Amino acid sequence: MSSIQDFIQLHLCFDGAGLEVEVLDVTQLDEDIYKIEENPVFTEKVSFGDVIKVNTIRDVSIYIETVKKSEFTRFNWLLSKEVVHSLELKLLKNKIRDWQGKSEQVFGGIFIVNLPANTEIDIHKEVQKVIKTVQK
């Protein structure tokens, strides 16, 4: 994975009109080609690791197409405050990193995990273990 210093922020629009814009960390690969370095919250058209083509108008980049799909699979959960602040979730995040994956927490309770597509890890089971342990 790239270091954070390599990322730029791209004002990315998926509605084609520039009205709904999400700012995402990306790595520029070519003139209008970018690799998504985080998960968008407001669309599932793209996710972490996708390579996309855009058309830039003023300061907004309009999504055109996905050039290459990510080698990661995306999973999402809405977690309680207790789970979000638990040691168990922190330990799971470390495991995810060890499994060559990536985890993000957005808006406090939305937990997003990207794991290599060919993984044998049952991430749903792992998250449920955390939830059950915290709720005891």
Residue pairs with C-beta under 8 A, 6 or more apart in sequence:
1 37
1 102
2 27
2 37
4 25
6 27
7 25
7 26
7 27
7 37
8 25
8 26
8 27
8 28
9 23
9 24
9 25
9 26
10 23
10 24
10 25
10 26
10 34
10 54
10 61
11 21
11 22
11 23
11 59
11 60
11 61
12 21
12 22
12 23
12 24
12 26
12 40
12 54
12 60
12 61
12 63
13 19
13 20
13 21
13 22
13 60
13 61
13 62
13 63
14 20
14 22
14 40
14 42
14 43
14 45
14 63
16 62
16 63
18 57
18 58
18 60
18 62
20 42
21 60
22 40
22 41
22 42
22 43
24 36
24 37
24 38
24 40
25 37
25 38
26 34
26 35
26 36
26 37
27 34
27 35
27 37
28 34
29 35
29 51
32 53
32 54
32 55
32 56
32 61
32 64
33 51
33 52
33 53
33 67
34 51
34 52
34 54
34 61
35 49
35 50
35 51
35 52
36 46
36 47
36 48
36 49
36 50
36 51
36 52
36 70
37 48
38 48
38 104
39 47
39 48
39 74
39 104
39 106
39 112
39 114
40 46
40 47
41 106
41 107
41 110
44 74
45 63
45 66
46 52
46 63
46 66
47 70
47 72
47 74
47 114
48 70
48 72
48 74
48 102
48 114
49 70
49 71
49 72
49 114
50 66
50 68
50 69
50 70
51 66
51 67
51 68
52 63
52 64
52 65
52 66
52 67
53 64
53 65
53 66
53 67
54 61
54 62
54 63
54 64
55 61
55 62
55 64
56 62
70 114
70 117
71 116
71 117
72 101
72 102
72 114
72 115
72 116
72 117
73 114
73 115
73 116
73 117
73 119
74 112
74 113
74 114
75 112
75 113
75 114
75 115
75 123
75 124
75 127
76 110
76 111
76 112
76 113
77 110
77 111
77 127
78 109
78 110
78 111
79 89
79 109
79 110
79 111
79 131
80 109
80 131
80 134
81 108
81 109
82 134
82 135
83 89
83 130
83 131
83 134
83 135
84 105
84 108
84 109
84 111
86 130
86 133
86 134
88 129
88 130
88 133
88 134
89 111
89 130
89 134
92 103
92 126
92 127
92 130
93 103
95 126
96 102
96 103
96 113
96 115
96 123
97 103
99 115
99 116
99 119
99 121
100 115
100 116
101 113
101 114
101 115
101 116
101 119
101 121
102 113
102 114
103 111
103 112
103 113
103 114
104 111
104 112
105 111
105 112
106 112
111 127
113 123
113 127
115 121
115 123
